[in-house]
Amino acid sequence: MTEHIVVVGAGYAGLAAAKLAAKWTDSRVTLVNARDRFVERIRLHQFATGQSLRDLPLADLVKGTGVELVVDRVTDIDPDARKLQLTDRMLSYDRLIYAVGSEANLDGVPGAAEHAHAVSTLEDAQRLAAALGNARTVAVTGGGLTGIETAAELAESRPDLDVLLVTGGGLGQSFSEKGRQHLRRTFDRLGVRVRDHANVGEVRPDGLVLDGGERIAADAVVWTAGFRVPDLAARAGFAVDDHGRMVVDRTLTSTSHPDVMGIGDAAAIKRSDGLELRMACATGLPTAQKALRGLAKRLDGEQPAPIDFRYVQQCVSLGRRDGLIQFVNADDSPKESVLTGRKAAFYKELVCRATLVFERHPTLPTG
């Protein structure tokens, strides 16, 4: 009998997984997503500064693939009955692919949820864009790749803004010395001020309060200091880690429910050496493809090979005309070699465009 595979979430990993399941298996495939558009999340910091995003209807992206699209919100999962609770009906499945993604974690610091803005969803970016309309000073919290990209984009697109990046660690601490030097030079050129080794204790309507009590005035606060996943898996009783991410084995199968796979940001995916993969498009796409290869083998009665992952690079946009490609070892530790400037900006743009090509035709050469 034909199995029914349901994919929850149509982000980078989920959309690709649904199309690959329809392509590589004989199953009936349904993709459930709360919105009817695919959002290029890796460009939301651009959108917040007034740049346009491509309109990408999911119906167009799955047309002719055999994937049935259901635009609705999953509110609960009953893994024993193999049913999803949607807004006003139930949906049954034989196999579930859990790909609900992540969002900004605004609950860790008092006032962040009420007064800070994020760039993790389209709605977040829309609210930030509105807040920037009358702003003169913007504080970006978080020194990871998202924070760095957002601060640079704001400073380049809005030279009238006074942009400050506040980070608890050192600026560019995941980069090599060459990478950190280029980042510092670029921020100096763009006028981005930096407060590193500074922890935010509170967000207020008029700015930030650091742990030591120092106040930093800002008309708008952008929060990029951490992400979280929805609690859907935890409430359903799946095995999850301390952050609510679904615990999966090295075939990306749930350790508690063998009929469920977890992919993308919402799954705690580990390499063979125990290193957990960071939340990123760069990890989500190739591991999703390998997971679906494994599922196809399993449905054919074969044993899927365990997934492993080797990092290659960290790609960072620094506005539209500059960038940093930090080449890394397999464990994501930085090599000294970097690519910078306009060549790096072009490289990063190609990577961003390639992700959309992958969503249209989801097969990487390494799959």
C-alpha positions as CSV (number, residue, x, y, z in Angstrom):
1,M,0.0,0.0,0.0
2,T,1.3,3.5,-0.8
3,E,2.5,5.3,2.2
4,H,1.5,8.9,3.1
5,I,4.5,11.1,3.9
6,V,3.6,14.5,5.5
7,V,6.2,17.2,5.7
8,V,5.6,19.9,8.3
9,G,7.3,23.2,7.4
10,A,8.2,24.6,4.0
11,G,11.5,26.4,4.8
12,Y,14.7,25.6,3.1
13,A,14.9,22.0,4.4
14,G,11.2,21.2,4.4
15,L,10.4,22.3,0.9
16,A,13.3,20.4,-0.5
17,A,12.4,17.3,1.5
18,A,8.9,17.2,0.2
19,K,10.0,17.5,-3.4
20,L,12.7,14.8,-2.9
21,A,10.2,12.5,-1.2
22,A,7.9,12.8,-4.2
23,K,10.8,12.3,-6.6
24,W,12.6,9.4,-4.9
25,T,9.8,7.4,-3.4
26,D,6.4,6.0,-4.5
27,S,4.7,7.7,-1.6
28,R,1.9,10.2,-1.5
29,V,3.5,13.4,-0.2
30,T,1.8,16.3,1.5
31,L,3.5,19.5,2.5
32,V,1.9,21.6,5.3
33,N,2.9,25.2,5.9
34,A,1.3,28.1,7.7
35,R,1.9,30.6,4.8
36,D,1.5,30.2,1.0
37,R,4.8,31.7,0.2
38,F,8.4,30.5,0.4
39,V,10.5,33.1,2.3
40,E,14.2,33.6,1.5
41,R,15.2,33.9,5.2
42,I,18.8,34.4,4.4
43,R,17.8,37.8,2.8
44,L,15.5,39.1,5.5
45,H,18.2,41.5,6.8
46,Q,18.2,43.0,3.3
47,F,14.4,43.2,3.3
48,A,14.4,45.1,6.6
49,T,16.5,47.8,5.0
50,G,14.0,48.4,2.2
51,Q,15.3,45.9,-0.4
52,S,12.7,43.8,-2.1
53,L,12.3,40.0,-1.9
54,R,11.2,37.8,-4.7
55,D,7.5,36.7,-4.5
56,L,7.7,32.9,-4.4
57,P,4.3,31.1,-4.2
58,L,4.7,27.6,-2.8
59,A,2.1,26.4,-5.3
60,D,4.4,27.4,-8.1
61,L,7.4,25.8,-6.5
62,V,5.7,22.4,-6.1
63,K,3.7,22.5,-9.3
64,G,4.3,19.3,-11.3
65,T,6.2,17.6,-8.6
66,G,3.4,15.4,-7.1
67,V,3.5,17.2,-3.8
68,E,0.1,18.2,-2.4
69,L,0.3,21.6,-0.6
70,V,-1.8,22.4,2.4
71,V,-1.6,25.9,3.7
72,D,-2.5,25.6,7.3
73,R,-1.0,25.7,10.8
74,V,-0.1,22.5,12.7
75,T,-1.1,23.1,16.3
76,D,-0.5,19.6,17.7
77,I,0.9,16.2,16.8
78,D,-0.5,12.8,18.1
79,P,2.4,10.4,17.3
80,D,0.5,7.3,18.6
81,A,-2.5,7.9,16.2
82,R,-0.1,9.4,13.6
83,K,-2.3,12.5,13.2
84,L,-1.7,16.2,12.9
85,Q,-4.1,18.7,14.3
86,L,-4.5,21.6,11.9
87,T,-6.6,24.7,12.5
88,D,-9.9,23.0,12.0
89,R,-9.2,19.4,10.9
90,M,-7.0,16.4,11.4
91,L,-4.5,15.1,8.9
92,S,-3.2,11.5,9.1
93,Y,0.3,10.3,8.1
94,D,2.3,7.1,7.8
95,R,5.6,8.9,8.0
96,L,6.3,12.4,9.3
97,I,9.1,14.7,8.3
98,Y,9.5,17.4,11.0
99,A,11.0,20.6,9.5
100,V,9.4,23.5,11.5
101,G,12.6,25.6,11.6
102,S,13.6,28.2,14.2
103,E,12.9,31.7,15.3
104,A,14.6,34.4,17.3
105,N,14.7,33.7,21.0
106,L,13.4,36.9,22.6
107,D,12.6,35.4,26.0
108,G,16.1,35.1,27.5
109,V,16.4,38.8,28.5
110,P,13.8,41.0,30.1
111,G,12.2,43.4,27.7
112,A,13.4,41.8,24.5
113,A,10.1,40.3,23.5
114,E,8.4,43.7,24.1
115,H,10.9,46.1,22.7
116,A,13.4,44.3,20.4
117,H,13.0,43.4,16.7
118,A,14.3,40.3,14.9
119,V,15.1,39.2,11.4
120,S,14.1,35.5,11.6
121,T,10.7,35.7,10.0
122,L,9.1,37.9,7.3
123,E,6.8,39.5,9.9
124,D,9.9,40.2,12.1
125,A,11.6,42.0,9.2
126,Q,8.5,43.9,8.3
127,R,8.2,45.3,11.9
128,L,11.9,46.1,11.9
129,A,11.5,48.0,8.6
130,A,8.7,50.1,10.1
131,A,10.7,50.8,13.2
132,L,13.7,52.0,11.2
133,G,11.6,54.7,9.5
134,N,12.2,57.3,12.2
135,A,15.2,55.8,13.8
136,R,18.6,57.5,14.1
137,T,20.4,55.0,16.4
138,V,20.2,51.2,16.1
139,A,21.7,48.7,18.4
140,V,22.2,45.2,17.0
141,T,22.6,42.6,19.7
142,G,24.5,39.4,19.0
143,G,27.9,38.9,17.2
144,G,27.1,35.8,15.2
145,L,26.8,35.8,11.5
146,T,23.2,37.1,11.5
147,G,24.2,40.0,13.7
148,I,27.3,40.9,11.6
149,E,25.3,40.8,8.4
150,T,22.5,42.9,9.8
151,A,24.8,45.5,11.2
152,A,26.7,45.9,8.0
153,E,23.5,45.9,5.8
154,L,22.0,48.6,8.0
155,A,25.1,50.8,7.9
156,E,25.5,50.5,4.2
157,S,21.9,51.0,3.2
158,R,21.2,53.7,5.8
159,P,24.3,55.8,6.2
160,D,22.1,58.2,8.2
161,L,21.9,55.6,11.0
162,D,24.3,55.3,13.9
163,V,24.7,51.5,14.1
164,L,26.1,49.8,17.2
165,L,26.8,46.0,17.4
166,V,26.8,44.6,21.0
167,T,28.1,41.1,21.5
168,G,28.9,39.0,24.5
169,G,32.0,37.6,22.9
170,G,34.7,38.9,20.7
171,L,33.8,40.4,17.4
172,G,34.2,37.7,14.7
173,Q,35.5,35.2,17.2
174,S,34.7,32.3,14.9
175,F,36.9,33.7,12.2
176,S,40.7,33.5,11.6
177,E,42.9,36.5,12.3
178,K,42.7,37.6,8.7
179,G,38.9,37.3,8.8
180,R,38.7,39.4,12.0
181,Q,40.9,42.0,10.6
182,H,38.8,42.4,7.5
183,L,35.6,42.5,9.5
184,R,37.1,45.3,11.7
185,R,38.2,47.3,8.7
186,T,34.8,46.9,7.0
187,F,33.0,48.0,10.1
188,D,35.3,51.0,10.5
189,R,34.6,51.9,6.9
190,L,30.9,51.6,7.3
191,G,30.9,53.4,10.6
192,V,29.6,50.4,12.7
193,R,30.6,50.9,16.3
194,V,31.3,47.7,18.4
195,R,30.9,46.9,22.0
196,D,32.3,43.4,22.5
197,H,32.5,41.3,25.7
198,A,29.3,43.1,26.8
199,N,26.2,41.2,27.9
200,V,22.8,42.7,27.6
201,G,20.7,42.5,30.8
202,E,17.6,44.3,29.7
203,V,16.0,45.8,26.7
204,R,14.0,49.0,27.2
205,P,11.9,51.2,24.8
206,D,14.8,53.6,24.6
207,G,17.7,51.1,24.3
208,L,19.7,48.6,26.3
209,V,21.0,48.0,29.8
210,L,24.1,46.0,30.1
211,D,24.7,43.6,33.0
212,G,26.9,46.1,34.8
213,G,24.1,48.7,34.7
214,E,25.4,50.8,31.8
215,R,22.7,52.2,29.6
216,I,23.0,52.4,25.8
217,A,20.5,54.6,24.0
218,A,18.9,53.3,20.8
219,D,15.8,54.1,18.8
220,A,15.6,50.5,17.7
221,V,17.1,47.3,19.0
222,V,17.7,44.3,16.7
223,W,17.9,41.0,18.5
224,T,20.1,38.3,16.9
225,A,21.5,36.8,20.1
226,G,20.2,33.3,19.9
227,F,17.4,31.3,18.2
228,R,14.8,28.8,19.5
229,V,12.6,26.2,18.0
230,P,8.8,25.7,18.4
231,D,7.7,23.5,21.2
232,L,5.6,21.3,19.0
233,A,7.9,18.2,19.2
234,A,8.2,18.5,23.0
235,R,4.5,18.8,23.5
236,A,3.9,15.8,21.3
237,G,6.2,13.6,23.4
238,F,9.1,13.2,20.9
239,A,12.6,12.9,22.3
240,V,14.0,16.4,22.4
241,D,17.2,18.0,23.7
242,D,17.4,20.8,26.3
243,H,16.6,23.3,23.6
244,G,13.5,21.5,22.3
245,R,15.2,20.2,19.1
246,M,14.1,16.7,18.0
247,V,16.8,14.2,18.9
248,V,17.6,12.1,15.8
249,D,20.1,9.4,14.9
250,R,22.6,9.6,12.1
251,T,19.9,8.9,9.5
252,L,17.9,11.8,10.9
253,T,15.3,9.4,12.3
254,S,13.7,10.3,15.6
255,T,15.3,8.3,18.4
256,S,11.8,7.9,20.0
257,H,9.6,7.4,17.0
258,P,11.0,5.5,14.0
259,D,8.3,6.7,11.7
260,V,9.4,10.3,12.1
261,M,12.4,12.2,10.7
262,G,13.7,15.5,12.0
263,I,15.5,17.9,9.6
264,G,16.8,21.4,9.5
265,D,17.0,23.8,12.5
266,A,14.4,22.0,14.6
267,A,16.5,18.7,14.7
268,A,19.6,18.1,16.9
269,I,21.8,16.7,14.2
270,K,25.3,15.4,15.2
271,R,28.4,14.4,13.3
272,S,30.1,11.1,13.9
273,D,32.4,12.9,16.4
274,G,29.5,14.2,18.4
275,L,29.7,17.8,17.2
276,E,26.2,19.2,16.8
277,L,25.5,21.0,13.6
278,R,24.8,24.7,13.8
279,M,21.5,26.0,12.6
280,A,22.1,27.1,9.0
281,C,20.9,26.8,5.5
282,A,24.4,25.4,4.7
283,T,23.8,22.4,7.0
284,G,20.1,22.0,6.5
285,L,20.1,21.5,2.7
286,P,22.7,18.8,2.3
287,T,21.7,16.8,5.4
288,A,18.0,17.0,4.3
289,Q,19.0,15.6,0.9
290,K,21.0,12.8,2.5
291,A,18.2,12.0,4.9
292,L,15.7,11.6,2.0
293,R,18.2,9.4,0.1
294,G,18.2,7.2,3.2
295,L,14.4,7.2,3.5
296,A,14.1,6.1,-0.1
297,K,16.5,3.2,0.6
298,R,14.6,2.2,3.7
299,L,11.3,2.1,1.8
300,D,13.0,-0.1,-0.8
301,G,14.1,-2.5,2.0
302,E,17.7,-1.4,2.2
303,Q,19.7,0.0,5.1
304,P,20.4,3.7,4.9
305,A,23.9,4.9,5.4
306,P,24.6,7.1,8.4
307,I,24.9,10.8,7.6
308,D,28.1,12.7,8.2
309,F,28.8,16.3,7.5
310,R,32.0,18.3,6.7
311,Y,32.0,22.0,6.9
312,V,33.7,24.0,4.1
313,Q,33.1,27.7,4.7
314,Q,31.2,30.4,6.4
315,C,29.8,33.0,4.0
316,V,29.1,36.4,5.3
317,S,27.7,39.4,3.4
318,L,29.0,42.8,4.6
319,G,26.5,44.9,2.7
320,R,26.1,44.5,-1.1
321,R,29.6,45.3,-2.1
322,D,31.7,43.6,0.5
323,G,31.8,40.2,2.1
324,L,33.9,37.6,3.9
325,I,34.3,33.9,2.9
326,Q,36.0,32.2,5.9
327,F,37.2,28.8,4.8
328,V,37.0,26.3,7.6
329,N,38.1,22.8,8.5
330,A,35.6,19.9,8.6
331,D,34.7,20.7,12.2
332,D,34.0,24.3,11.4
333,S,37.2,25.6,12.9
334,P,38.7,28.5,10.9
335,K,41.5,28.1,8.4
336,E,43.7,31.1,7.9
337,S,42.6,31.5,4.3
338,V,39.8,33.9,3.5
339,L,38.2,35.6,0.5
340,T,37.2,39.3,1.0
341,G,35.9,42.4,-0.7
342,R,33.8,42.4,-3.9
343,K,34.8,38.9,-4.9
344,A,33.5,37.6,-1.5
345,A,30.3,39.6,-2.0
346,F,29.8,38.1,-5.4
347,Y,30.5,34.6,-4.0
348,K,28.0,35.1,-1.2
349,E,25.4,36.3,-3.7
350,L,26.0,33.2,-5.8
351,V,25.5,31.0,-2.8
352,C,22.2,32.8,-1.9
353,R,20.9,32.3,-5.5
354,A,22.1,28.7,-5.5
355,T,19.8,28.0,-2.5
356,L,16.8,29.0,-4.5
357,V,18.0,27.0,-7.5
358,F,18.2,24.0,-5.1
359,E,14.6,24.6,-3.9
360,R,13.4,24.5,-7.5
361,H,15.6,21.5,-8.4
362,P,16.6,19.9,-5.1
363,T,19.6,17.7,-5.9
364,L,23.1,18.6,-4.8
365,P,26.0,16.8,-6.6
366,T,27.2,15.3,-3.3
367,G,23.8,13.7,-2.7
